[in-house]
Amino acid sequence: MKPNAWRWIITVGAAVFLAVVCVVAYLKRQDVRVVSPGEEAAIAEALLGERLSGPRYFNPVAGGGVETAGSWISVTDAMAQVSRIAGERKLDSEAVRKLELLIDRMAESHPYRAVGGERIDLPRLNLSLDSIGK
């Protein structure tokens, strides 16, 4: 190898090393907190809920009962939101039909049958909604 090539390799190596040292020092100065796996799941669910909200998505019903609270929505409430979502997303009649079939397919019985009827996992429904009409 030529002597100039070695100089270039050493210079680039030193620059990369210094860049890594600077990044590590910067990150150590930041107030970074390590989260536990349980917190990680809750944070991920909250971030996903923020991203999948608004008029283009299914939303939880205000004042919903125990069976629709949190990340669940009743089939009736989901069907009631189809026309709004179709209008926001400018879905054609075929896409609306697919959306209604998606709701029927994702419906599941409440684990405590006395509490409520069928329900749908809201984050899963909204994630699946993004695949319709593409």
C-alpha positions in Angstrom: 0.0 0.0 0.0 1.1 3.5 -0.6 2.0 5.7 2.3 -0.7 8.2 1.5 -3.3 5.5 1.7 -2.2 4.6 5.3 -2.5 8.3 6.3 -6.0 8.4 4.9 -7.0 5.2 6.7 -5.6 6.5 10.0 -7.2 9.9 9.6 -10.7 8.5 8.8 -10.4 6.0 11.7 -9.5 8.7 14.1 -12.3 10.9 12.9 -14.8 8.0 13.3 -13.5 7.2 16.8 -13.8 10.9 17.9 -17.3 11.1 16.5 -18.4 8.0 18.5 -16.7 9.4 21.6 -18.6 12.7 21.2 -21.9 11.0 20.6 -21.5 8.8 23.7 -20.5 11.8 25.8 -23.5 13.8 24.6 -25.9 10.9 25.3 -24.4 10.5 28.8 -25.1 14.2 29.5 -28.7 13.9 28.5 -31.2 12.9 31.2 -32.0 9.5 29.8 -34.0 7.1 31.9 -34.1 3.3 31.2 -37.7 2.0 31.2 -38.7 -1.4 32.3 -40.4 -3.8 29.9 -43.8 -3.2 31.5 -43.4 0.5 31.1 -42.2 0.0 27.5 -45.4 -1.8 26.5 -47.5 1.0 28.1 -45.5 3.7 26.4 -45.7 1.9 23.0 -49.5 1.5 23.3 -49.9 5.2 24.2 -47.7 6.3 21.2 -49.6 4.0 18.9 -52.9 5.4 20.2 -51.7 8.9 19.5 -50.7 8.0 15.9 -53.9 6.2 15.2 -56.3 8.9 16.3 -58.3 11.6 14.7 -61.2 11.7 12.2 -59.6 9.2 9.8 -59.6 6.4 12.5 -62.0 4.7 14.8 -62.2 6.4 18.1 -63.4 5.2 21.5 -66.9 6.3 22.4 -67.0 9.1 25.0 -68.8 7.8 28.1 -68.5 4.2 27.0 -69.3 1.5 29.5 -67.0 -1.0 31.0 -67.1 -3.2 27.9 -66.0 -0.3 25.5 -63.5 1.5 27.8 -59.8 1.6 27.1 -58.6 -0.1 23.9 -61.9 -1.8 23.0 -64.9 -0.6 21.0 -68.2 -2.3 20.5 -69.2 -3.5 17.0 -72.2 -1.2 17.1 -70.0 1.8 17.8 -67.5 0.8 15.1 -70.3 0.5 12.5 -71.6 3.9 13.5 -68.2 5.4 12.6 -67.9 3.8 9.2 -69.6 6.7 7.3 -67.4 9.3 8.9 -64.2 7.4 8.2 -65.3 6.6 4.6 -65.9 10.3 4.0 -62.5 11.4 5.6 -60.6 8.8 3.6 -62.7 9.2 0.4 -63.4 5.5 0.2 -65.4 4.1 -2.6 -68.3 1.6 -2.0 -66.1 -1.4 -2.4 -63.7 -0.1 0.2 -66.6 0.6 2.6 -67.8 -3.0 2.1 -64.3 -4.2 2.9 -64.3 -2.0 6.0 -67.6 -3.5 7.2 -66.3 -7.0 6.6 -63.1 -6.2 8.5 -65.3 -5.1 11.5 -67.3 -8.3 11.4 -64.1 -10.4 11.1 -62.3 -8.7 14.0 -65.3 -8.9 16.4 -64.8 -11.2 19.3 -67.0 -12.1 22.3 -66.4 -10.3 25.6 -64.6 -12.7 28.0 -67.4 -12.0 30.6 -70.4 -12.7 28.4 -72.8 -11.1 31.0 -70.9 -7.7 30.7 -71.4 -7.1 27.0 -71.7 -8.3 23.5 -69.0 -8.5 20.8 -66.1 -6.0 20.9 -63.1 -5.1 18.8 -59.5 -4.3 19.8 -59.3 -0.6 18.8 -55.6 -0.4 18.0 -55.7 -3.6 15.9 -58.7 -2.3 14.1 -57.1 1.0 13.3 -53.9 -0.7 12.1 -55.9 -2.9 9.8 -57.8 0.2 8.6 -54.7 1.6 7.1 -54.5 -1.4 4.7 -57.9 -0.6 3.2 -58.1 1.7 0.2 -54.4 1.5 -0.7 
